[in-house]
Amino acid sequence: MHVLKSAFASLTMGLLSTVGTAKAADFAFETYFVGKTVAEGHFAAINGVSRSFTVDLTGKWDGHVLTLREDFRFDDGTKDRKTWRFVKTGPTSYTGTREDVIGDAKVRVDGDTAHFNYLVYFDPQKQANKVRFYDKMVLNKDGTVLNTALVTKFGFPVAKTTVKFKKPALHHTGHNHEKALQ
């Protein structure tokens, strides 16, 4: 029991240590996530499960709904695809849905930070292993977004995930760019 309490305490303290991020511009999902975005992340659970992953994201904004396709590649070679649909419900609020999310995710944005939480089945086909994610996304001054999520089951912290998003750099030389225009 002592080991379990220590794990909960460490997980909670790790999440709380991410609170002091510098302020950047106002964060708007429909601005940041339109087009291509890439991310690297890590998931760690108290049962020892640890997975690193990369994500290629493609976002489309229709003036009211941001459709955000996430293509995951995990370090063990497995792949997964999830699609968020964020409906803008106010100047700083959204409602989000995804195929494995139970109900809606309510998103609120305050300056450079978005907070949301939602229920997920880790095994959606069997509707088993229901957990809640508490996400905090911070738009940093360098243009990256850091998402830190605490995962709970029955109110107890059981995992943490961190994901760093960035816009892909355009790698081209003037010579190649000129040829592409001809």
Protein Blocks (a to p, Z undefined) as FASTA:
>chain_A
ZZmmmmmmmmmmmmmmmmmgccdddddfklmmgcjdddddddddfkopacdddddddddd
ehjaccdddddddfkopacddddddddfbfkbccdddfkbghjaddddehjaccdddddd
fblmnopaiadddddddddfkopacddddddeehiafbdcddddddddddddfklmmmmm
ZZ
